[in-house]
Amino acid sequence: MESIASWERELQINGVLFGRNRVVSYNSSLLVEVHRKPSTGLYEEINHLYWIVTHIGVIRKWGVHKTTTDTYSVVYGKVEVALWDGRHESSTYGETVIIELNSENGDALKIPPGVWHTFRSKTETSILMNSKSPSWTSEDTDKVSYDFSESIPPFQWPVL
């Protein structure tokens, strides 16, 4: 069976994986195939799936999860994701990485629990899809977040 998605490499932070979904170009359009049964790796088990529409100049708060893994795919535009390893037991504790995800490439990113993350749009409008596993509930959102004014870690975005 042809693979529709694969993890290409681990980033500088342990457990953070960069991959690409299968992209098919036709009639000046793109089809990005994210999930099909049987699963091929990126979205092994979908528990909670949503997308975020964001615009250039909007900066999201830093967030981290205790037990949830986030899997990002850019559906439209380009998104820059900043990651900081806050896991004291990790050999990459304290490392910061910035990676650009581009919808035309089918770029995807798997972010394990304990890795702080934030993102911003690099294009006028971007759409980011997130698959969370396990899902959160209103009783336990499994998330801690901070504004950049109280940033954990201290961080400055590069100028666009």
N, C-alpha and C positions, 0 to 999 in steps of 0.2 A: 504494500500500500504506500502511496506517495505521502510523504510527510508534509503537513500544511504549516508546521511551525517547528522551530528548534532553538535551543539555547546555544548561542555561539561561543560565549566566553564568560568567565567570571571577571567582574571588575576588580578594582584595587581593594574593595571591601569584601571580606569573607562572606559568602552566601548571597551576594547581590549578583544577579545574572542578567546579562544583556542578550536579547535574541531578536529574531525577525520572524514575523508572520508571512505567510505566502501572499504575494501581491500579484494580481493579474491586471494588466492594462488592456482596455478595450474601448473603442469609440470615444477617445479622449477622456475616459473615466478610469477609476481604479476600483478594483474589488480587493479588499483585504480580508482574507479568510482567517478568522481568529479561533474558532472551535468547531470541531466536527467529531462525532463519536465514530470509532473509538478515539479517545484522546491521544494526542501526540506529544504532550509534554508541557506546553506553556500554561494551559488551563486544565490541569488534571481533574479538578473537581470544582465546579462553580457553585459557590454558596451564596454570594451576594455580588451583583453586577450592576454598575451604574456608570454614567458618564458625566463629565464636568465641562461646561462651556466656559472658557476664560478668554480674556483679552489682553493685549499687550499693555504693560504697565501695572497689571494686577499681580501682587505678590501674595502667595498663600502663606499661612502660618507654618512654622515647623511642626511636625507631628511625629509621633512614635507609637507603636502598638506593643502590648505585652505578649500577645499570643497570635495576632493576626498577620498573615502575609498579604501584601498588596502586590498585584500584578497589573502594571500600567501598559496600555497600548495607546498610541496617538492615532485617533480616528481622522483628524483633520488638522493640518498645520504643523508647526514645530513647537515643541515644548522642551525647556531646559529644566532638568531635575538635579537638585543638590541633595547629596546624601552625607550623613555623618554617622560614623560607627560609635554608638554609645554603649556598646556591650563590653563591660569591663573584662570579661573572660576571653574576648576575641583578640587574636593576634594583630588585628588591624584597628584596635580601639583608638579612637581619636582621629582617624583618617577622614578627610573630606574629599568627595569626588563630585564633579559636575559633569553631566552627560546630556547631550542633545538627542531627543527622540524625534524622528521625522515620519509623518504619516505615509509619505511616498515610498519609504523603504519598508514599511510594516514594522517599525521598531517597537520593541517591548522590553520591559524591565521588571524583574521580580525582586521585591524588597522584603527581606525577612524581618521578623519581630526584633525589636531592639535597635534597628537602624533608623535614625531620624531622617525625615525627608520633607522636602518642599519643592514647589515648581513654579515656573512662570512661562507665559507664552512668548515665543520669539516672533510670532506672526500676528497680524492684526487680530485674528480670532483663531483659537485652537480648541479642539475637542479631545479630551483625554478620557479613555475608558478605564475603569478600575474593576478588577475582579478580586474580591476579598475572600480569604478562607482562614479561619471560619468567619461567619457573619457576626456582626455585632447586634446587640439588642439595646432597647432603651434603658434597661436596667444595668447593662455593662457595655459601654461604648468601646472599651479596650483601647482608649486613645488618650494621650496627653498632648497638648499643643501649647505653643508659645508664639507671641508676636515677635517680630524682628527686633523691636526695641528692648526685649528681654531675651534675646536670642541665645539658644543653647544649640550649638556652640556660637561664639562670636563669629559673625559671617557677613560678608559684603558681596552682593552680586557684581559680577563684571558688567561694565557699561555695555548696553546693546548697540 
